[in-house]
Protein backbone atom coordinates (compact mmCIF):
# COMPACT_ATOMS: atom_id res chain seq x y z
CA UNK A 1 0.00 0.00 0.00
CA UNK A 2 1.22 3.48 -0.79
CA UNK A 3 1.07 6.22 1.83
CA UNK A 4 0.50 9.97 1.52
CA UNK A 5 4.23 10.85 1.61
CA UNK A 6 4.96 8.43 -1.22
CA UNK A 7 2.07 9.81 -3.27
CA UNK A 8 3.42 13.31 -2.68
CA UNK A 9 6.90 12.26 -3.85
CA UNK A 10 5.48 10.75 -7.05
CA UNK A 11 3.44 13.91 -7.71
CA UNK A 12 6.52 16.06 -7.02
CA UNK A 13 8.60 14.03 -9.47
CA UNK A 14 5.93 14.28 -12.14
CA UNK A 15 5.59 18.03 -11.60
CA UNK A 16 9.34 18.40 -12.16
CA UNK A 17 8.82 16.98 -15.65
CA UNK A 18 6.77 20.04 -16.59
CA UNK A 19 9.79 21.44 -18.43
CA UNK A 20 9.33 18.67 -21.01
CA UNK A 21 6.09 20.26 -22.20
CA UNK A 22 7.90 23.48 -23.12
CA UNK A 23 10.80 22.21 -25.23
CA UNK A 24 9.05 21.74 -28.57
CA UNK A 25 5.49 21.69 -29.87
CA UNK A 26 5.21 18.15 -28.53
CA UNK A 27 4.02 17.88 -24.90
CA UNK A 28 6.43 15.10 -23.92
CA UNK A 29 5.38 14.93 -20.28
CA UNK A 30 1.76 14.40 -21.24
CA UNK A 31 2.75 11.88 -23.92
CA UNK A 32 4.76 9.68 -21.54
CA UNK A 33 1.96 9.94 -18.96
CA UNK A 34 -0.69 8.91 -21.51
CA UNK A 35 1.38 5.93 -22.66
CA UNK A 36 1.70 4.68 -19.07
CA UNK A 37 -1.95 5.35 -18.22
CA UNK A 38 -3.06 3.30 -21.23
CA UNK A 39 -0.72 0.44 -20.28
CA UNK A 40 -1.81 0.46 -16.62
CA UNK A 41 -5.50 0.54 -17.53
CA UNK A 42 -5.02 -2.40 -19.92
CA UNK A 43 -3.04 -4.28 -17.26
CA UNK A 44 -5.72 -3.84 -14.62
CA UNK A 45 -8.50 -4.73 -17.02
CA UNK A 46 -6.71 -7.98 -17.82
CA UNK A 47 -7.08 -8.98 -14.15
CA UNK A 48 -10.58 -7.61 -13.79
CA UNK A 49 -10.59 -4.26 -12.01
CA UNK A 50 -13.29 -5.33 -9.57
CA UNK A 51 -11.40 -8.42 -8.41
CA UNK A 52 -8.00 -6.75 -8.19
CA UNK A 53 -8.53 -3.67 -6.04
CA UNK A 54 -5.70 -1.17 -6.00
CA UNK A 55 -4.81 1.51 -3.52
CA UNK A 56 -2.84 3.55 -6.06
CA UNK A 57 -4.92 5.07 -8.85
CA UNK A 58 -4.20 4.40 -12.51
CA UNK A 59 -3.13 8.04 -12.91
CA UNK A 60 -0.74 7.86 -9.97
CA UNK A 61 0.87 4.68 -11.30
CA UNK A 62 1.16 6.28 -14.75
CA UNK A 63 2.94 9.27 -13.18
CA UNK A 64 5.20 6.91 -11.23
CA UNK A 65 6.31 5.08 -14.38
CA UNK A 66 6.74 8.34 -16.32
CA UNK A 67 9.16 9.60 -13.67
CA UNK A 68 10.79 6.18 -13.18
CA UNK A 69 11.61 5.67 -16.86
CA UNK A 70 13.18 9.11 -17.13
CA UNK A 71 15.16 8.75 -13.88
CA UNK A 72 16.34 5.27 -14.86
CA UNK A 73 17.74 6.67 -18.10
CA UNK A 74 19.01 9.87 -16.51
CA UNK A 75 20.96 8.04 -13.79
CA UNK A 76 21.79 5.10 -16.07
CA UNK A 77 20.40 2.37 -13.82
CA UNK A 78 20.47 -0.03 -16.78
CA UNK A 79 22.28 -0.33 -20.09
CA UNK A 80 20.88 1.85 -22.88
CA UNK A 81 18.17 0.26 -25.00
CA UNK A 82 18.92 -0.86 -28.53
CA UNK A 83 16.55 -0.72 -31.50
CA UNK A 84 15.75 -4.44 -31.25
CA UNK A 85 14.67 -3.91 -27.60
CA UNK A 86 11.63 -2.03 -28.91
CA UNK A 87 10.00 -5.42 -29.47
CA UNK A 88 10.08 -6.25 -25.77
CA UNK A 89 10.38 -3.01 -23.80
CA UNK A 90 7.64 -0.57 -22.86
CA UNK A 91 7.39 2.39 -25.27
CA UNK A 92 7.53 4.73 -22.29
CA UNK A 93 10.99 3.45 -21.36
CA UNK A 94 12.26 4.34 -24.83
CA UNK A 95 10.70 7.79 -24.66
CA UNK A 96 12.19 8.27 -21.19
CA UNK A 97 15.64 7.34 -22.47
CA UNK A 98 15.33 9.69 -25.44
CA UNK A 99 14.16 12.57 -23.26
CA UNK A 100 16.91 11.94 -20.70
CA UNK A 101 19.52 12.03 -23.45
CA UNK A 102 18.12 15.10 -25.20
CA UNK A 103 17.35 17.20 -22.11
CA UNK A 104 19.91 15.79 -19.67
CA UNK A 105 21.13 19.11 -18.24
CA UNK A 106 17.62 20.51 -17.74
CA UNK A 107 16.37 17.30 -16.11
CA UNK A 108 19.39 16.97 -13.81
CA UNK A 109 18.82 20.55 -12.66
CA UNK A 110 15.10 19.90 -12.17
CA UNK A 111 15.74 16.77 -10.05
CA UNK A 112 18.66 18.25 -8.10
CA UNK A 113 16.95 18.16 -4.68
CA UNK A 114 14.58 15.29 -5.45
CA UNK A 115 14.78 12.19 -3.21
CA UNK A 116 15.64 9.77 -6.03
CA UNK A 117 16.84 7.10 -3.62
CA UNK A 118 13.47 6.97 -1.86
CA UNK A 119 11.62 7.10 -5.18
CA UNK A 120 13.64 4.22 -6.65
CA UNK A 121 12.84 2.11 -3.59
CA UNK A 122 9.12 2.07 -4.43
CA UNK A 123 7.73 -1.31 -5.44
CA UNK A 124 4.90 -1.38 -7.98
CA UNK A 125 3.30 -4.49 -6.51
CA UNK A 126 3.19 -2.84 -3.09
CA UNK A 127 1.66 0.29 -4.58
CA UNK A 128 -1.35 -1.60 -5.90
CA UNK A 129 -2.03 -3.63 -2.76
CA UNK A 130 -4.76 -2.51 -0.43
CA UNK A 131 -4.28 -2.12 3.31
CA UNK A 132 -6.58 -4.97 4.30
CA UNK A 133 -5.48 -7.47 1.65
CA UNK A 134 -1.99 -8.58 0.85
CA UNK A 135 -0.80 -9.00 -2.72
CA UNK A 136 -0.24 -12.68 -2.14
CA UNK A 137 -3.82 -13.34 -1.06
CA UNK A 138 -5.24 -11.28 -3.94
CA UNK A 139 -3.06 -13.09 -6.46
CA UNK A 140 -3.91 -16.47 -4.92
CA UNK A 141 -7.65 -15.76 -5.17
CA UNK A 142 -7.16 -14.90 -8.84
CA UNK A 143 -5.19 -18.09 -9.48
CA UNK A 144 -7.77 -20.14 -7.60
CA UNK A 145 -10.55 -18.69 -9.77
CA UNK A 146 -8.94 -19.99 -12.97
CA UNK A 147 -10.26 -23.37 -14.03
CA UNK A 148 -7.57 -25.71 -15.24
CA UNK A 149 -8.57 -27.87 -18.18
C-alpha positions in Angstrom: 0.0 0.0 0.0 1.2 3.5 -0.8 1.1 6.2 1.8 0.5 10.0 1.5 4.2 10.8 1.6 5.0 8.4 -1.2 2.1 9.8 -3.3 3.4 13.3 -2.7 6.9 12.3 -3.8 5.5 10.8 -7.1 3.4 13.9 -7.7 6.5 16.1 -7.0 8.6 14.0 -9.5 5.9 14.3 -12.1 5.6 18.0 -11.6 9.3 18.4 -12.2 8.8 17.0 -15.6 6.8 20.0 -16.6 9.8 21.4 -18.4 9.3 18.7 -21.0 6.1 20.3 -22.2 7.9 23.5 -23.1 10.8 22.2 -25.2 9.0 21.7 -28.6 5.5 21.7 -29.9 5.2 18.1 -28.5 4.0 17.9 -24.9 6.4 15.1 -23.9 5.4 14.9 -20.3 1.8 14.4 -21.2 2.7 11.9 -23.9 4.8 9.7 -21.5 2.0 9.9 -19.0 -0.7 8.9 -21.5 1.4 5.9 -22.7 1.7 4.7 -19.1 -1.9 5.3 -18.2 -3.1 3.3 -21.2 -0.7 0.4 -20.3 -1.8 0.5 -16.6 -5.5 0.5 -17.5 -5.0 -2.4 -19.9 -3.0 -4.3 -17.3 -5.7 -3.8 -14.6 -8.5 -4.7 -17.0 -6.7 -8.0 -17.8 -7.1 -9.0 -14.1 -10.6 -7.6 -13.8 -10.6 -4.3 -12.0 -13.3 -5.3 -9.6 -11.4 -8.4 -8.4 -8.0 -6.8 -8.2 -8.5 -3.7 -6.0 -5.7 -1.2 -6.0 -4.8 1.5 -3.5 -2.8 3.5 -6.1 -4.9 5.1 -8.8 -4.2 4.4 -12.5 -3.1 8.0 -12.9 -0.7 7.9 -10.0 0.9 4.7 -11.3 1.2 6.3 -14.7 2.9 9.3 -13.2 5.2 6.9 -11.2 6.3 5.1 -14.4 6.7 8.3 -16.3 9.2 9.6 -13.7 10.8 6.2 -13.2 11.6 5.7 -16.9 13.2 9.1 -17.1 15.2 8.8 -13.9 16.3 5.3 -14.9 17.7 6.7 -18.1 19.0 9.9 -16.5 21.0 8.0 -13.8 21.8 5.1 -16.1 20.4 2.4 -13.8 20.5 0.0 -16.8 22.3 -0.3 -20.1 20.9 1.9 -22.9 18.2 0.3 -25.0 18.9 -0.9 -28.5 16.6 -0.7 -31.5 15.7 -4.4 -31.2 14.7 -3.9 -27.6 11.6 -2.0 -28.9 10.0 -5.4 -29.5 10.1 -6.3 -25.8 10.4 -3.0 -23.8 7.6 -0.6 -22.9 7.4 2.4 -25.3 7.5 4.7 -22.3 11.0 3.5 -21.4 12.3 4.3 -24.8 10.7 7.8 -24.7 12.2 8.3 -21.2 15.6 7.3 -22.5 15.3 9.7 -25.4 14.2 12.6 -23.3 16.9 11.9 -20.7 19.5 12.0 -23.4 18.1 15.1 -25.2 17.4 17.2 -22.1 19.9 15.8 -19.7 21.1 19.1 -18.2 17.6 20.5 -17.7 16.4 17.3 -16.1 19.4 17.0 -13.8 18.8 20.5 -12.7 15.1 19.9 -12.2 15.7 16.8 -10.0 18.7 18.3 -8.1 17.0 18.2 -4.7 14.6 15.3 -5.4 14.8 12.2 -3.2 15.6 9.8 -6.0 16.8 7.1 -3.6 13.5 7.0 -1.9 11.6 7.1 -5.2 13.6 4.2 -6.6 12.8 2.1 -3.6 9.1 2.1 -4.4 7.7 -1.3 -5.4 4.9 -1.4 -8.0 3.3 -4.5 -6.5 3.2 -2.8 -3.1 1.7 0.3 -4.6 -1.3 -1.6 -5.9 -2.0 -3.6 -2.8 -4.8 -2.5 -0.4 -4.3 -2.1 3.3 -6.6 -5.0 4.3 -5.5 -7.5 1.7 -2.0 -8.6 0.8 -0.8 -9.0 -2.7 -0.2 -12.7 -2.1 -3.8 -13.3 -1.1 -5.2 -11.3 -3.9 -3.1 -13.1 -6.5 -3.9 -16.5 -4.9 -7.7 -15.8 -5.2 -7.2 -14.9 -8.8 -5.2 -18.1 -9.5 -7.8 -20.1 -7.6 -10.5 -18.7 -9.8 -8.9 -20.0 -13.0 -10.3 -23.4 -14.0 -7.6 -25.7 -15.2 -8.6 -27.9 -18.2 
